[in-house]
Amino acid sequence: MTTLFARVFRQAKVTFEQTNAERFLSNLQNLRALVEELTMMDLNLDPTVVAQETFQQPTKAPCTFIDIFENNNFTMSVFVLRENYTMPLHDHPLMHGLLRVVAGSVKIQSYTEIDRRESTRDGNEMRHVLVNVEQPRVISTNKGDCAMLTPTERNFHEITAVGGPAAFFDILSPPYNADIPIYGRRTCAFYRKLLLPGDGATNDGRKRMVLERIPTPDHYYCDTENFIAPEFMFASAASE
């Protein structure tokens, strides 16, 4: 574990503490600058979790989840994806998020909400979200590569490992299921894409489509790996 990761962790605490809300934007930029430098070595991850051979095992899930840290303000984790596997289209309701690739490369297709309609049919909650389609991005371990989402921008996305297995580290705030005043708890929802007439083209050249909420896709399931928390995390937990 390196001092860089300790700095990321401490900056995340400062950034997402409610007592520091007045300096949130500057703190977020400082956090992003640190996250843009992270590597597998900084996180002390076993390189075999992202090895091609690991994903060739017949019982291996297409995704590996590594839980690093969570409190009421933010969560940190790592996801490892099999080559060409796409993490299904999902949302990050009312969240800020930073995503840093620490092994391989991923393609991120993001969407920004314009409007939504909620209804109930046969006792089931229905949700349709009108979105702008953002330009896809391929990001890798190059320094400075980092994807960011906000409560109002790019907070729907799907992620595909390209050119081999890939691992990415992310920070989300607030975590799923955090009890936010007014809004309450939010869960992760999955979606399918519905094309609009004329392929959704608009006068400004942007493409739009509708996302329809669906159950969790059957193909999306994860194995887990343990993360050995460094001492500074234990000290942080004890102080809360």
Backbone bond lengths (Angstrom), bond angles and torsions (degrees), N, CA, C in turn:
res aa  C-N    CA-C-N  psi(-1)  N-CA   C-N-CA  omega(-1)  CA-C   N-CA-C  phi
1 M - - - 1.451 - - 1.520 109.36 -
2 T 1.292 118.00 131.73 1.463 120.27 -174.91 1.527 111.58 -103.51
3 T 1.328 114.89 166.79 1.461 119.75 178.16 1.534 111.04 -65.93
4 L 1.346 117.91 -25.15 1.463 119.56 178.57 1.521 110.59 -61.56
5 F 1.324 117.27 -45.33 1.462 119.21 179.91 1.528 110.81 -64.68
6 A 1.313 117.88 -36.84 1.462 120.80 175.97 1.525 110.28 -60.66
7 R 1.317 116.91 -39.64 1.465 120.80 178.58 1.528 110.60 -67.66
8 V 1.340 117.13 -39.78 1.471 120.64 176.71 1.525 109.70 -60.20
9 F 1.309 115.97 -47.05 1.461 120.35 -178.00 1.527 111.29 -61.29
10 R 1.312 116.26 -47.37 1.464 119.86 -178.15 1.528 111.54 -67.28
11 Q 1.339 116.28 -36.78 1.469 118.78 177.92 1.523 110.76 -68.30
12 A 1.336 117.50 -35.72 1.470 120.42 176.67 1.527 110.27 -62.49
13 K 1.319 117.03 -41.74 1.465 120.08 177.90 1.526 110.92 -60.30
14 V 1.320 116.25 -45.60 1.460 120.59 179.84 1.529 110.59 -64.38
15 T 1.323 116.23 -43.62 1.465 121.27 -175.12 1.518 112.39 -62.35
16 F 1.335 116.29 -44.17 1.461 119.72 -170.98 1.522 114.45 -99.68
17 E 1.314 118.06 5.11 1.464 120.88 171.75 1.530 109.25 -71.64
18 Q 1.310 116.23 131.32 1.466 120.03 -177.80 1.527 112.30 -62.20
19 T 1.320 116.97 -27.71 1.466 120.07 -179.79 1.528 112.22 -68.29
20 N 1.339 116.42 -14.19 1.470 120.54 -179.60 1.522 112.04 -106.79
21 A 1.330 117.62 20.66 1.467 121.55 -173.21 1.525 113.07 -58.61
22 E 1.325 117.28 -33.47 1.464 119.48 -177.55 1.529 112.23 -65.08
23 R 1.319 116.96 -25.18 1.471 121.03 -178.99 1.523 111.69 -108.51
24 F 1.345 116.30 22.00 1.457 119.61 -172.44 1.527 112.67 -58.68
25 L 1.328 118.38 -49.07 1.467 120.37 -174.01 1.519 112.14 -63.13
26 S 1.317 117.60 -42.71 1.466 119.32 179.04 1.522 110.38 -68.87
27 N 1.330 117.04 -37.80 1.465 119.54 177.34 1.527 111.40 -65.54
28 L 1.344 116.06 -37.88 1.465 119.74 179.15 1.523 110.90 -64.40
29 Q 1.314 117.81 -40.99 1.464 120.45 177.61 1.528 111.23 -64.99
30 N 1.320 116.78 -37.93 1.467 119.83 176.17 1.526 110.95 -64.08
31 L 1.328 115.69 -40.03 1.468 119.88 177.95 1.519 110.75 -64.91
32 R 1.318 116.58 -44.35 1.466 119.57 179.95 1.529 111.10 -60.37
33 A 1.325 117.30 -41.90 1.464 120.47 -179.94 1.526 111.36 -60.24
34 L 1.324 117.43 -35.46 1.464 120.95 178.16 1.532 110.80 -73.98
35 V 1.340 116.51 -44.41 1.467 120.87 -178.66 1.526 110.70 -61.45
36 E 1.326 117.25 -34.25 1.466 121.33 -179.31 1.527 112.84 -61.46
37 E 1.328 118.21 -14.09 1.462 122.07 -177.78 1.530 112.69 -100.95
38 L 1.323 118.30 -8.70 1.464 121.11 -171.53 1.528 112.56 -64.74
39 T 1.344 115.63 147.31 1.461 122.90 176.81 1.531 109.59 -132.95
40 M 1.326 116.52 171.11 1.466 122.01 173.82 1.517 110.46 -55.97
41 M 1.328 115.91 -41.11 1.463 120.40 -177.84 1.526 110.79 -63.90
42 D 1.331 117.49 -39.65 1.457 120.24 179.38 1.522 111.76 -59.38
43 L 1.333 116.17 -33.90 1.462 121.42 -179.20 1.519 112.82 -89.96
44 N 1.328 116.39 -4.33 1.469 122.43 -179.90 1.536 111.14 57.15
45 L 1.342 116.01 42.54 1.456 120.59 179.40 1.520 110.80 -88.27
46 D 1.306 116.14 142.81 1.460 122.15 177.24 1.535 108.59 -69.94
47 P 1.328 118.78 121.57 1.473 120.29 -178.48 1.521 114.01 -58.99
48 T 1.340 117.93 -21.73 1.467 119.23 -178.14 1.528 112.26 -67.50
49 V 1.346 118.24 -19.35 1.471 118.99 -179.29 1.519 111.18 -66.15
50 V 1.332 117.36 -21.23 1.459 120.87 -178.56 1.526 111.90 -112.76
51 A 1.337 116.86 11.29 1.468 120.77 -179.15 1.527 111.08 -75.32
52 Q 1.325 115.80 143.88 1.460 120.74 177.62 1.527 110.97 -57.03
53 E 1.339 116.16 -38.88 1.463 121.04 -178.08 1.529 111.81 -62.72
54 T 1.316 116.34 -34.30 1.467 120.18 179.66 1.519 110.89 -60.80
55 F 1.329 117.06 -40.35 1.461 121.19 -177.05 1.525 112.73 -82.68
56 Q 1.325 117.16 -4.22 1.461 120.23 176.57 1.523 112.36 -87.45
57 Q 1.327 117.35 -7.30 1.461 120.64 176.78 1.520 109.34 -66.33
58 P 1.331 118.71 134.44 1.469 121.38 -171.22 1.524 114.63 -62.30
59 T 1.327 118.11 -26.79 1.462 119.86 -177.83 1.530 112.54 -99.36
60 K 1.332 117.35 7.43 1.455 120.60 -175.07 1.525 111.16 -74.56
61 A 1.314 116.24 133.65 1.470 121.35 174.20 1.522 109.52 -69.76
62 P 1.334 117.74 156.56 1.466 119.99 -179.98 1.527 113.50 -72.33
63 C 1.341 116.05 -10.03 1.456 120.94 -176.81 1.525 109.43 -140.66
64 T 1.323 116.23 140.85 1.460 121.83 174.11 1.517 108.64 -115.30
65 F 1.331 116.12 132.66 1.460 121.76 -179.93 1.521 109.72 -111.43
66 I 1.333 116.15 131.73 1.458 122.26 177.70 1.524 107.85 -123.25
67 D 1.309 116.04 110.75 1.465 122.22 -179.66 1.524 108.71 -82.91
68 I 1.320 117.01 119.06 1.460 120.99 -176.95 1.520 111.85 -99.59
69 F 1.341 117.22 -49.54 1.465 119.51 -176.84 1.519 109.35 -163.50
70 E 1.353 115.49 147.69 1.457 120.00 170.99 1.516 109.67 -153.72
71 N 1.322 115.50 135.36 1.457 121.58 167.06 1.524 107.43 -134.14
72 N 1.320 117.94 -163.30 1.462 119.64 -176.92 1.524 113.47 -72.82
73 N 1.337 117.16 -15.58 1.461 121.00 -173.61 1.520 114.35 -103.45
74 F 1.323 118.20 -33.36 1.461 120.09 -177.90 1.521 110.52 -157.70
75 T 1.316 113.91 163.32 1.459 120.96 177.14 1.522 109.03 -133.47
76 M 1.337 116.00 147.92 1.463 122.95 176.21 1.521 108.69 -125.65
77 S 1.326 116.74 137.51 1.463 120.04 178.90 1.519 109.77 -156.66
78 V 1.322 114.97 169.78 1.463 122.75 173.69 1.515 108.28 -128.19
79 F 1.334 116.37 135.87 1.456 122.69 172.13 1.525 108.56 -116.33
80 V 1.319 115.92 137.57 1.462 121.99 175.95 1.522 107.62 -118.05
81 L 1.333 116.86 126.08 1.457 122.05 -176.11 1.519 111.38 -112.77
82 R 1.323 115.55 139.19 1.461 122.02 172.70 1.529 109.88 -63.50
83 E 1.332 116.85 149.94 1.470 121.12 178.58 1.523 111.09 -52.03
84 N 1.321 115.84 131.57 1.467 125.13 178.21 1.530 113.67 69.31
85 Y 1.321 117.42 3.79 1.471 118.56 177.73 1.526 109.54 -81.57
86 T 1.330 115.35 139.29 1.463 121.27 178.82 1.517 110.06 -110.22
87 M 1.335 115.84 118.48 1.463 119.68 170.03 1.519 106.73 -64.51
88 P 1.348 117.80 125.15 1.470 119.61 -170.84 1.526 113.23 -59.24
89 L 1.316 114.47 154.91 1.453 122.71 178.21 1.531 109.54 -57.90
90 H 1.329 116.25 123.41 1.465 121.92 -176.07 1.520 109.86 -145.99
91 D 1.333 115.27 170.46 1.457 119.25 -177.05 1.527 111.84 -113.35
92 H 1.334 114.04 163.71 1.462 123.04 174.82 1.532 107.23 -129.65
93 P 1.329 116.75 77.00 1.466 120.04 -171.26 1.526 113.41 -63.94
94 L 1.334 114.90 123.42 1.468 122.78 175.37 1.521 113.26 59.58
95 M 1.331 117.26 31.40 1.457 121.61 -175.67 1.522 112.65 -112.27
96 H 1.322 114.92 151.94 1.451 122.20 158.00 1.524 107.15 -99.02
97 G 1.319 116.56 145.59 1.456 119.40 179.99 1.514 111.97 -149.82
98 L 1.325 115.20 145.65 1.464 123.14 173.73 1.516 108.37 -124.35
99 L 1.326 116.80 134.45 1.461 121.78 -179.57 1.517 108.94 -126.64
100 R 1.325 115.79 124.71 1.461 122.26 -178.81 1.531 109.30 -126.26
101 V 1.333 117.88 121.02 1.458 122.32 177.01 1.530 109.05 -75.36
102 V 1.333 116.01 127.26 1.466 120.16 179.83 1.524 111.95 -112.23
103 A 1.335 118.32 -4.78 1.468 122.20 173.90 1.522 108.32 -158.39
104 G 1.335 116.82 133.28 1.450 120.77 178.18 1.521 112.98 75.08
105 S 1.334 115.23 -152.49 1.460 122.13 -178.98 1.520 109.65 -141.67
106 V 1.323 116.33 148.66 1.467 120.44 175.54 1.515 109.82 -131.01
107 K 1.317 114.71 150.63 1.457 121.96 170.76 1.522 107.53 -103.27
108 I 1.320 116.52 127.30 1.461 121.96 -179.32 1.519 108.98 -113.74
109 Q 1.324 115.94 121.71 1.461 121.45 173.35 1.525 107.36 -108.93
110 S 1.316 116.11 114.44 1.457 121.47 -175.28 1.526 111.24 -111.22
111 Y 1.323 114.49 159.38 1.461 122.45 179.87 1.534 108.53 -138.80
112 T 1.316 115.99 144.39 1.464 121.54 179.21 1.521 109.38 -115.99
113 E 1.321 115.90 128.35 1.462 121.24 -176.67 1.521 112.09 -69.04
114 I 1.337 115.14 136.39 1.462 122.55 172.68 1.523 110.32 -106.87
115 D 1.340 116.07 -45.64 1.462 121.36 -178.00 1.521 107.93 -159.19
116 R 1.347 115.77 162.63 1.468 119.35 177.28 1.517 110.77 -147.08
117 R 1.349 113.55 158.74 1.464 120.72 174.66 1.526 107.99 -130.97
118 E 1.322 115.24 130.62 1.461 122.31 177.79 1.524 108.53 -112.94
119 S 1.318 116.80 138.09 1.453 120.58 177.16 1.528 108.45 -153.75
120 T 1.320 115.52 174.50 1.466 121.41 177.43 1.520 108.79 -126.55
121 R 1.322 115.83 132.43 1.459 121.52 179.09 1.523 108.77 -134.21
122 D 1.327 116.41 123.26 1.472 121.57 -179.06 1.525 111.60 53.23
123 G 1.323 115.28 36.75 1.462 119.85 178.66 1.506 114.74 81.25
124 N 1.332 117.80 -1.46 1.463 121.80 -179.22 1.526 110.58 -103.62
125 E 1.321 115.76 138.17 1.460 120.53 178.02 1.521 109.81 -73.31
126 M 1.324 116.70 128.42 1.460 122.14 177.73 1.526 108.66 -110.24
127 R 1.313 116.42 140.73 1.464 120.33 177.71 1.518 109.26 -141.77
128 H 1.326 116.01 128.81 1.453 122.41 173.83 1.521 107.98 -125.58
129 V 1.322 115.93 128.98 1.460 121.39 -174.80 1.527 109.00 -122.50
130 L 1.320 116.24 122.62 1.461 121.47 174.25 1.522 107.92 -83.26
131 V 1.343 116.59 128.04 1.464 119.88 -174.59 1.520 111.70 -134.00
132 N 1.317 115.33 154.43 1.461 122.46 163.62 1.521 108.31 -84.82
133 V 1.323 116.33 138.02 1.457 121.68 177.47 1.532 108.41 -89.49
134 E 1.325 116.92 117.71 1.456 120.98 -179.71 1.532 110.36 -82.22
135 Q 1.319 116.46 160.28 1.457 120.61 175.96 1.529 110.02 -65.69
136 P 1.329 118.44 131.28 1.462 118.99 178.79 1.524 111.33 -65.47
137 R 1.322 115.78 150.68 1.460 121.63 179.67 1.520 109.52 -127.50
138 V 1.309 116.04 139.46 1.460 121.01 168.94 1.514 106.84 -108.12
139 I 1.322 116.83 120.46 1.455 120.22 179.20 1.515 109.73 -122.94
140 S 1.318 114.86 150.29 1.462 121.25 -175.43 1.515 109.10 -134.47
141 T 1.331 114.90 -159.53 1.456 120.48 -177.74 1.528 112.44 -84.00
142 N 1.325 117.54 3.81 1.463 119.49 178.55 1.524 110.33 -57.72
143 K 1.303 116.97 138.51 1.455 120.38 178.05 1.525 109.66 -60.46
144 G 1.322 115.09 137.23 1.453 120.03 -178.90 1.505 113.68 94.68
145 D 1.355 117.68 -14.73 1.466 120.55 177.02 1.521 109.32 -78.57
146 C 1.319 116.34 122.74 1.467 121.10 178.69 1.518 107.48 -162.68
147 A 1.312 117.34 135.36 1.462 121.35 176.20 1.517 108.84 -102.53
148 M 1.333 116.28 143.95 1.459 120.35 -179.56 1.520 109.97 -132.90
149 L 1.334 115.96 139.31 1.447 121.86 172.96 1.521 108.21 -122.44
150 T 1.325 115.40 157.26 1.456 121.39 179.96 1.527 108.37 -130.19
151 P 1.319 119.12 172.94 1.464 119.90 178.08 1.527 114.00 -60.12
152 T 1.324 118.06 -18.79 1.468 120.45 -176.98 1.529 113.91 -123.61
153 E 1.333 118.84 -3.55 1.466 121.35 -177.39 1.529 110.58 -134.84
154 R 1.355 114.64 130.44 1.468 122.00 172.58 1.527 112.99 59.25
155 N 1.334 117.39 27.65 1.463 117.84 -175.37 1.533 113.93 -95.24
156 F 1.330 116.05 17.15 1.463 123.10 163.37 1.531 105.55 -122.59
157 H 1.326 118.08 132.49 1.463 117.27 177.77 1.517 112.05 -160.31
158 E 1.346 114.03 162.47 1.455 122.76 171.19 1.522 107.00 -129.10
159 I 1.335 116.20 146.99 1.460 121.32 -170.31 1.518 108.84 -130.70
160 T 1.340 116.70 128.64 1.458 122.71 -177.32 1.523 110.33 -122.49
161 A 1.329 116.53 132.90 1.463 120.90 173.67 1.529 108.50 -78.60
162 V 1.329 117.11 127.08 1.466 120.99 -177.88 1.529 110.17 -120.47
163 G 1.345 115.46 138.24 1.463 120.08 176.08 1.514 114.35 77.12
164 G 1.316 118.23 11.01 1.466 122.17 -177.73 1.515 110.00 139.14
165 P 1.339 117.57 175.47 1.466 119.17 175.14 1.523 110.83 -59.50
166 A 1.317 116.61 154.46 1.465 121.07 -178.82 1.519 109.56 -142.80
167 A 1.330 115.33 149.83 1.460 121.72 177.25 1.515 108.96 -127.01
168 F 1.325 115.89 137.38 1.460 119.04 175.23 1.529 110.80 -133.78
169 F 1.313 113.65 143.96 1.464 123.93 176.74 1.512 107.70 -98.31
170 D 1.342 116.96 137.06 1.464 116.85 174.94 1.519 112.15 -137.45
171 I 1.323 112.95 153.64 1.459 122.72 173.35 1.522 106.57 -122.07
172 L 1.332 116.26 129.02 1.459 121.35 178.32 1.518 109.61 -126.06
173 S 1.325 115.95 139.76 1.459 120.33 177.67 1.524 109.99 -146.57
174 P 1.344 116.05 130.31 1.461 127.55 -8.21 1.523 110.54 -75.95
175 P 1.330 118.38 165.64 1.463 119.89 179.30 1.528 111.76 -64.94
176 Y 1.336 115.75 160.19 1.455 118.95 167.97 1.529 108.41 -56.13
177 N 1.323 114.77 147.44 1.465 122.84 178.05 1.520 114.29 71.29
178 A 1.344 117.76 -0.61 1.461 118.49 172.75 1.529 108.44 -64.51
179 D 1.321 116.31 139.13 1.461 121.20 -176.78 1.525 109.14 -86.01
180 I 1.344 116.37 94.72 1.455 121.80 -176.22 1.533 109.30 -87.76
181 P 1.330 118.29 133.33 1.467 119.79 176.45 1.530 111.31 -53.01
182 I 1.315 116.21 139.05 1.469 126.31 -178.83 1.529 111.06 78.13
183 Y 1.356 117.69 -49.56 1.464 120.72 -173.54 1.521 113.33 -89.06
184 G 1.332 117.76 -25.24 1.455 120.21 -177.78 1.514 112.47 75.70
185 R 1.325 116.49 -150.29 1.466 121.98 -176.98 1.527 110.20 -88.85
186 R 1.339 116.73 144.44 1.464 121.75 178.52 1.510 109.33 -124.00
187 T 1.306 117.01 136.18 1.461 121.71 175.79 1.517 109.19 -106.57
188 C 1.322 115.45 165.72 1.460 120.93 176.56 1.521 108.83 -79.67
189 A 1.331 117.13 129.75 1.456 121.96 178.37 1.522 109.77 -116.61
190 F 1.329 115.94 148.65 1.463 122.10 -179.61 1.529 109.49 -110.35
191 Y 1.347 115.41 156.77 1.462 120.80 -170.83 1.523 111.64 -141.29
192 R 1.340 113.80 158.31 1.455 120.81 166.10 1.519 108.27 -118.28
193 K 1.328 116.12 157.63 1.469 121.74 -175.68 1.519 110.72 -95.92
194 L 1.332 115.93 134.11 1.458 122.94 176.15 1.521 108.19 -119.27
195 L 1.319 116.91 122.62 1.455 120.56 179.89 1.518 110.90 -74.38
196 L 1.310 115.73 145.89 1.458 121.88 174.90 1.534 109.63 -91.37
197 P 1.325 117.87 161.74 1.473 119.96 176.68 1.528 111.28 -55.17
198 G 1.322 115.95 138.59 1.458 120.28 -179.59 1.516 112.81 71.34
199 D 1.340 116.80 21.38 1.463 122.01 178.58 1.525 112.24 67.03
200 G 1.330 116.97 15.66 1.452 120.35 173.33 1.514 115.54 72.70
201 A 1.324 118.54 14.71 1.463 120.40 -178.59 1.526 110.43 -67.86
202 T 1.336 116.76 141.94 1.464 122.04 179.47 1.520 109.64 -117.17
203 N 1.324 115.74 169.13 1.464 120.44 -178.39 1.527 112.86 -62.88
204 D 1.322 116.69 -28.61 1.468 119.11 -179.55 1.528 112.27 -87.19
205 G 1.340 117.13 7.18 1.454 120.70 176.47 1.511 114.73 87.36
206 R 1.327 117.33 -4.83 1.459 120.16 179.06 1.526 109.89 -84.45
207 K 1.308 115.27 149.94 1.456 121.21 179.60 1.523 109.57 -100.81
208 R 1.323 116.24 140.21 1.448 121.94 177.25 1.520 110.64 -121.27
209 M 1.314 115.91 154.21 1.456 121.37 172.21 1.515 108.68 -153.37
210 V 1.325 115.51 173.53 1.461 121.45 177.89 1.520 108.40 -109.81
211 L 1.318 116.04 135.65 1.463 122.22 174.35 1.523 108.14 -104.14
212 E 1.317 116.15 129.74 1.467 121.89 -179.97 1.521 108.95 -111.61
213 R 1.324 115.88 128.05 1.464 120.08 -179.47 1.519 110.84 -65.71
214 I 1.345 115.71 138.41 1.460 122.91 -179.89 1.524 109.21 -135.10
215 P 1.332 118.47 165.36 1.465 120.01 172.74 1.536 110.37 -64.76
216 T 1.315 116.59 164.10 1.463 120.78 176.62 1.527 109.43 -56.97
217 P 1.341 118.65 124.50 1.470 120.67 -179.08 1.531 111.72 -59.41
218 D 1.327 116.57 142.51 1.463 121.51 -178.30 1.524 112.45 -61.33
219 H 1.339 116.76 -30.50 1.460 119.01 -175.54 1.529 112.81 -77.35
220 Y 1.339 117.00 -8.59 1.463 119.20 -177.15 1.526 110.49 -98.08
221 Y 1.304 115.24 106.90 1.462 121.93 174.60 1.524 107.39 -152.77
222 C 1.321 115.93 156.54 1.464 120.43 -171.23 1.521 112.55 -129.09
223 D 1.312 115.40 143.81 1.454 121.72 159.65 1.526 107.53 -82.55
224 T 1.312 116.59 166.86 1.463 120.12 176.48 1.524 110.44 -126.31
225 E 1.305 114.54 150.84 1.462 122.31 172.66 1.523 107.93 -127.16
226 N 1.321 115.71 144.29 1.461 120.02 178.82 1.519 110.75 -77.26
227 F 1.313 115.04 146.18 1.459 122.07 174.26 1.522 107.92 -113.08
228 I 1.323 115.80 128.35 1.463 120.56 178.37 1.520 108.00 -86.37
229 A 1.322 115.48 106.21 1.460 120.16 -175.46 1.525 111.17 -70.70
230 P 1.324 117.65 134.36 1.461 121.05 177.22 1.524 111.55 -72.99
231 E 1.307 115.60 166.27 1.460 121.24 -175.57 1.524 112.95 -59.38
232 F 1.336 117.37 -37.28 1.465 117.84 -176.24 1.529 111.94 -65.00
233 M 1.345 118.21 -24.14 1.457 120.28 175.41 1.514 111.54 -71.91
234 F 1.343 116.20 -40.74 1.465 120.08 177.24 1.531 109.98 -61.45
235 A 1.327 116.76 -42.50 1.459 120.86 -179.92 1.519 110.19 -62.79
236 S 1.347 116.18 -38.44 1.464 120.63 179.45 1.515 111.13 -65.67
237 A 1.338 116.56 -44.86 1.460 120.66 -178.99 1.524 111.01 -63.21
238 A 1.322 116.60 -36.52 1.455 120.69 -178.94 1.527 111.76 -68.46
239 S 1.337 116.11 -26.89 1.465 119.90 -176.52 1.512 112.76 -85.80
240 E 1.333 118.46 -9.21 1.470 121.69 -177.31 1.522 112.00 -88.30
